[in-house]
Amino acid sequence: VSYFALISMAAMFGSFRGNTEVENMQADMTPQAARINLAPVHKLKIFSCSLIATILIQFASLVLLVAFMAFVLNINFGTQILPALVTCFFASIMGVSFGAMVASLVKASEGVRTGIMITVSLVLSAMAGMMYPDLKYIVTQAAPPMAYLNPANLICDSFYALYYYGAGPRFFLNNALLLAFSALFTLIVYLVTRRRKYASL
């Protein structure tokens, strides 16, 4: 479980990439963003393209991590490679969209946003069993809804379910919930940023 939770933490740290993308779209945050807002291209189109590129980069990072753990550390991930890659991809979307949401909601310094993302990522990963594997089960028994409300746990549990039970209902439920979280985070980003105007650039 600890190794699976480590992948969860890496996915959650994709929030830093999502945070950077939103920074680069908010004209009051970076000079690059100011130039983008002056360009004769719809902001949603620019943001969508950059977000897709960011997700693909994060996905490649997770795939490299899984490959390192499998071929260098000799950790057994089972034989179902394609479903594992699907989880990595959905986890990448969730992590990036989480960071984008933090950047759009928290209008504080970069240090504050970084602190929020690190704290949330580490706490959720710890609850998924990264530091103490039994904590995952303790949390699930004490507060069963947390098994479904913790994105890091959903990622960890997807790999766990895939290893022990294969691509069954538990695996599909976890990944469906990851997509639901991603959709929610992305919707919040869109609603917060779509009407933002600037007096001057």
C-alpha positions, 0 to 999 in steps of 0.5 A: 500500500505504501508504494501505491500511496507514493504514486498518489502523492506524486499525482497530487503534486501535479497540482504544482503544474496546474497552479502554474498554468492558472498563474500564466492565465491571470494577468495580475499574477505574471507578465506572461499572463498579461501578454496572453490576455492581450492576445486575440485568442479566446482565453478558454482555448489557450487555457485548454491547450496548455492544460492538456499539455500539462496533463500529458507531461504529468502523465509521463512523469507518473508512467516513469515513476511506475516504470522505475518502481517496477523495473528498478525497485522490482515492485510487483504491480500485477500484469494488467498494464493498460488499466494501471496506465488508465489510473495514472492518466486519470490521476494526472488529470485530478492532480493538475485540476486540483492545483488549477482550482487552488490557484483560481480560488486563493488570491494570495502569494505563491508561497501561500498557495504552495503551502496549501498544495503541499499540506493537502497533498501530504495529509491526503497521501498520509491518510491513504497509507503512505507513511503508515500503511495501517492508517488507510484502514483506520481512517476507512473504518472510523470514517467510511466516506473518507475512502471515497472523498480522498482523491489520494486514497482513490488512486492508491485503492485503484492500484490495490484493487487492480493488483488483488481483484483485477479491473473489476467494479472497485477499480472502475468506481475509484477511477470514476470518482477520480474523473468526478473530482477532476470535473468538479475542480475544472468547473470551479476554475472555469466559473471563477476565471471566466468573468475575471476582468482587468482595469488595465494591463 
